[in-house]
Amino acid sequence: MATNTSEVSAPSVEDAEGIPSQPSDRLEAIEARLANIEQLIDKRLRYDAAKEKAFDVLYEKMRQYESDFQATLKRDLIRSLLLLYDNMVKTESTLADVPEARQRVSDLREELLNALYIQEVEPMGALGEFYDKQKQQAIRVIPADDPAEEGKVEQVVREGFLWAGLVLRPQQVIIRRISAN
């Protein structure tokens, strides 16, 4: 078989941009550049996806911190309002001689309770005849002679409150206990 010298490719010569002058060499160079660009784009897309995911996690943490901070502020404000409630109860008891003033304080206390209800805060009220350690705090113990009186709540000293069904402040009570001799 004879070799046609016109089919033998001449050495590649590149132009000013580094692209070979021969069509087949040019095609290979363009394909190599496209493959390189494709790799760069793929790398950039992976980087952007990872960065977006990191920002999503960061934003979620920030929302949680903000929510926790607001809940803490709200809880502290509500606890301050409960101290106001306690002072109103004490004031009512000292105003037995002045019915108009006592009624006014009672009305204000009820308005305060209504404002607390809006925030899902409510007094515990009567919890039953016997001590409930989940919702009550025994601040004093009175001796009991009868075993049937063991753990009986003798008196509520300070009202307890629930916030969205959870104990915000336990009810302070005096309870009866059998004395150990």
Protein Blocks (a to p, Z undefined) as FASTA:
>chain_A
ZZdfklpccdddddfkopafbfklmmmmmmmmmmmmmmmmmmmmmmmmmmmmmmmmmmmm
mmmmmmmmmmmmmmmmmmmmmmmmmmmmmmmmmmmmmmmlmmmmmmmmmmmmmmmmmnop
acebjnbjbdcfklpccfbdcddfblklgopafbdfbdcddeehiafbdcdddddddddZ
Z
